[in-house]
């Protein structure tokens, strides 16, 4: 006499994968929604290389602006008052063929002062600008 066990008494050995699939799909949707925000960046800054390249603007051809920590402002070596800077840089940019402005600032300068110089140069028609630390 052989005994037969019914199927209802057997242990459940199958794994239910439905919750795993549900959680995985929710995570994929969250990553898809968040990914565009992680890619956005601020201002793109290009770093210069140490080697000189042929055909690039030399220091003597560019318009040089220097702002010291004491507040003295010079344009191509000549001291300029802050109020007359927009007119003077517009004249210098009109005479320049490449419209490249090089701004030098000391460590003690405030960011707002340097940004206002950059804004005035851009409004006067500067095509390219570079920042250097004294």
Secondary structure, DSSP 4 states (H G I P E B T S, - for coil): ------GGGSPP-----HHHHHHHHHHHHHHHHHHHHHH--S---PPPPSS--TTPPPTTTSEEEEE-TT--EEETTEEE-GGGHHHHHHHHHHH-SS-EEEEEE-TTS-HHHHHHHHHHHHHHT-SEEEEEE-
